[in-house]
Amino acid sequence: MKTIQQRPLADLESGMRVAAAVTDASGRVLLPAGAELTAAMIASLERREIADVAVEVEVAEDPAVVAAYRSKIQAQLDKLFRRAGAGAETRALYDAILTYRLEQCT
């Protein structure tokens, strides 16, 4: 699962992906969101005295946490769909919403 963390320049590494646009003091965009960091980019940010950068960081998922989250989402959907019937279309919509919500947590 990916999370967004604010990291000081000393902790940045080449290959990390910028999560939010990096701007200077006057608001000019130095790096757009989604840019992959290189050593030259990190050095440039240091010269411009940028203190930290929001980056995407991969974290290991705990299976118990994922299962608990899935159960919570299913309980919410069960409540929403309690009177929707048991047709194929209803089940397809339920499954699509469940898949979407589970993807949002990763």
C-alpha positions in Angstrom: 0.0 0.0 0.0 1.2 3.5 -0.7 1.0 6.4 1.7 2.1 10.0 1.5 4.8 11.2 3.8 6.5 14.5 4.2 10.2 13.8 4.1 13.2 16.1 4.7 15.6 16.4 1.8 18.2 14.3 3.6 15.8 11.3 3.5 14.9 11.6 -0.2 16.3 9.1 -2.7 16.4 8.9 -6.5 13.3 7.1 -7.8 10.9 8.3 -5.2 7.7 9.8 -6.6 6.6 13.3 -5.6 3.0 13.2 -4.1 2.3 17.0 -4.2 3.7 19.7 -6.3 6.8 21.3 -4.8 6.8 25.1 -5.0 9.2 27.8 -4.1 8.5 30.8 -1.8 6.9 32.8 -4.6 4.6 29.9 -5.5 6.3 28.7 -8.7 6.1 25.0 -9.3 9.6 23.4 -9.1 8.4 19.8 -9.4 4.9 18.7 -10.4 3.1 16.0 -8.5 3.9 12.6 -9.9 7.5 13.5 -10.9 10.1 10.8 -10.2 13.1 12.2 -8.2 16.6 12.2 -9.5 19.8 13.1 -7.7 20.0 16.3 -9.8 16.4 17.3 -8.7 17.2 16.7 -5.0 20.4 18.8 -5.3 18.4 21.6 -7.0 15.8 21.5 -4.2 18.6 21.8 -1.7 20.1 24.8 -3.5 16.6 26.5 -3.4 16.4 25.7 0.3 13.3 23.5 0.1 13.0 21.9 3.6 10.9 18.9 2.8 8.9 17.1 0.1 5.7 15.0 0.1 6.5 11.7 -1.5 4.7 8.4 -2.0 6.1 5.6 0.1 5.3 1.9 -0.1 4.4 0.3 3.2 3.8 -3.3 3.9 0.1 -4.2 4.5 -0.8 -6.1 7.6 -3.3 -8.8 6.5 -5.3 -8.4 9.7 -5.8 -4.7 9.1 -6.8 -5.3 5.5 -9.3 -8.0 6.6 -10.8 -5.6 9.2 -11.1 -2.8 6.7 -12.7 -5.1 4.2 -15.2 -6.3 6.8 -16.0 -2.7 7.7 -16.6 -1.7 4.1 -18.8 -4.8 3.5 -20.9 -4.0 6.6 -21.4 -0.4 5.3 -22.4 -1.7 1.9 -24.7 -4.4 3.4 -26.6 -1.7 5.2 -26.9 0.4 2.1 -28.0 -2.5 -0.1 -30.3 -4.1 2.5 -33.5 -3.4 0.5 -32.0 -3.5 -3.0 -32.9 -7.0 -3.8 -30.7 -9.9 -4.9 -30.7 -9.5 -8.6 -27.6 -9.9 -10.8 -27.4 -6.2 -11.5 -27.6 -5.3 -7.8 -24.8 -7.8 -7.0 -22.7 -6.4 -9.9 -23.1 -2.9 -8.5 -22.3 -4.0 -5.0 -19.1 -5.8 -6.2 -18.1 -2.7 -8.2 -18.5 -0.4 -5.3 -16.7 -2.8 -3.0 -13.8 -3.1 -5.4 -13.6 0.7 -5.8 -13.6 1.4 -2.1 -11.0 -1.3 -1.4 -8.7 0.2 -4.1 -9.0 3.7 -2.5 -7.3 2.4 0.7 -4.2 1.2 -1.3 
